[in-house]
Amino acid sequence: MRPRIYLSGPITKGDRQRNFDQAAAMMHTLIACGYAVMNPMLSMALPASDAIDHATWIENDLPWINAAEAVYRLPGESVGADMECDYADAHGIPVYDSLAVLWAMLPTDTIAHKEASHEG
């Protein structure tokens, strides 16, 4: 079974398209390397996602963090991502911001993972 990774990063602060693209690229990388990824930034594509308040989004995300083996923190300023990472820390769920460290802690046996871990 693939280790579950929750992506945490900016959504509304900064350039929304850049935030979405950053999360989509990391999701693709992690899936290719053998992880199961929960990417809350995909909610940006939901019609009327702005009608849901921030507190409700956080309440929606925390159960997914509980189900994850780890959280991967994407770069960028984000109050919500900081809250998610603080929650993960408080519940003993490791938070990573480096692929190399993530791979060392939660290895997979995929060819992509093995090749990428040798790239340095």
C-alpha positions as CSV (number, residue, x, y, z in Angstrom):
1,M,0.0,0.0,0.0
2,R,1.3,3.5,-0.8
3,P,2.2,5.7,2.1
4,R,-0.3,8.6,2.4
5,I,1.1,12.1,2.0
6,Y,-1.0,15.3,2.7
7,L,0.2,18.3,0.7
8,S,0.1,21.6,2.6
9,G,0.8,24.9,1.0
10,P,-0.5,28.3,0.0
11,I,-3.8,28.7,-1.8
12,T,-5.0,32.3,-1.6
13,K,-1.8,34.2,-0.7
14,G,0.3,35.2,-3.6
15,D,-0.3,34.1,-7.1
16,R,-3.2,31.5,-7.0
17,Q,-2.2,30.0,-10.4
18,R,1.4,29.6,-9.3
19,N,0.2,28.0,-6.0
20,F,-2.0,25.6,-7.9
21,D,0.7,24.7,-10.4
22,Q,3.3,24.1,-7.6
23,A,0.9,21.8,-5.8
24,A,0.0,19.9,-9.0
25,A,3.6,19.4,-9.9
26,M,4.5,18.1,-6.5
27,M,1.4,15.8,-6.5
28,H,2.6,14.4,-9.8
29,T,6.1,13.8,-8.5
30,L,4.9,12.1,-5.3
31,I,2.5,9.8,-7.2
32,A,5.2,8.9,-9.7
33,C,7.4,8.0,-6.7
34,G,4.9,5.7,-5.1
35,Y,3.0,7.8,-2.7
36,A,-0.8,8.3,-2.3
37,V,-1.4,12.1,-2.2
38,M,-4.1,14.2,-0.8
39,N,-3.9,17.6,-2.4
40,P,-6.3,20.2,-1.0
41,M,-5.2,22.8,-3.5
42,L,-7.3,20.9,-6.0
43,S,-10.3,22.5,-4.2
44,M,-9.3,25.7,-6.1
45,A,-10.9,24.2,-9.2
46,L,-14.2,23.6,-7.3
47,P,-17.0,25.9,-8.5
48,A,-17.8,28.5,-5.8
49,S,-14.9,27.3,-3.6
50,D,-14.6,30.9,-2.4
51,A,-18.0,30.6,-0.8
52,I,-16.6,28.2,1.8
53,D,-15.0,30.0,4.7
54,H,-11.4,29.4,5.8
55,A,-12.3,27.7,9.1
56,T,-14.5,25.2,7.3
57,W,-11.7,24.4,4.9
58,I,-9.4,23.7,7.8
59,E,-12.0,21.6,9.5
60,N,-12.3,19.6,6.3
61,D,-8.6,19.1,5.9
62,L,-7.7,18.0,9.5
63,P,-9.2,14.5,9.2
64,W,-7.1,13.9,6.0
65,I,-4.0,14.9,8.0
66,N,-4.9,12.4,10.6
67,A,-5.0,9.7,8.0
68,A,-1.6,10.6,6.5
69,E,1.7,9.1,7.3
70,A,3.3,12.5,6.7
71,V,2.6,16.1,5.6
72,Y,4.7,17.7,2.8
73,R,4.9,21.5,3.2
74,L,5.2,23.4,0.0
75,P,7.0,26.7,-0.1
76,G,5.1,29.9,0.4
77,E,3.3,32.0,3.0
78,S,0.1,30.5,4.2
79,V,-1.8,30.8,7.5
80,G,-3.8,27.7,6.7
81,A,-0.7,25.6,5.8
82,D,1.0,26.8,9.0
83,M,-2.1,25.7,11.0
84,E,-2.1,22.3,9.2
85,C,1.6,21.7,10.0
86,D,1.2,22.8,13.6
87,Y,-1.7,20.3,13.9
88,A,0.4,17.5,12.3
89,D,3.3,18.3,14.7
90,A,0.9,18.2,17.7
91,H,-0.5,14.8,16.6
92,G,2.9,13.2,15.9
93,I,2.6,13.3,12.2
94,P,5.9,14.2,10.6
95,V,6.1,17.3,8.4
96,Y,8.7,17.5,5.6
97,D,9.8,20.2,3.2
98,S,12.5,18.2,1.5
99,L,11.9,15.3,-0.9
100,A,15.2,13.7,0.0
101,V,14.3,13.6,3.7
102,L,10.8,12.4,2.9
103,W,12.2,9.5,0.8
104,A,14.6,8.6,3.5
105,M,11.8,8.4,6.1
106,L,9.0,6.9,4.0
107,P,10.7,4.9,1.3
108,T,8.9,3.3,-1.6
109,D,10.2,0.7,-4.0
110,T,9.3,2.4,-7.3
111,I,11.9,3.0,-10.0
112,A,11.1,6.7,-10.1
113,H,11.8,7.0,-6.4
114,K,15.1,5.1,-6.7
115,E,16.2,7.2,-9.7
116,A,15.2,10.5,-8.1
117,S,16.9,9.7,-4.8
118,H,20.2,9.4,-6.7
119,E,19.9,12.8,-8.4
120,G,21.0,14.5,-5.2
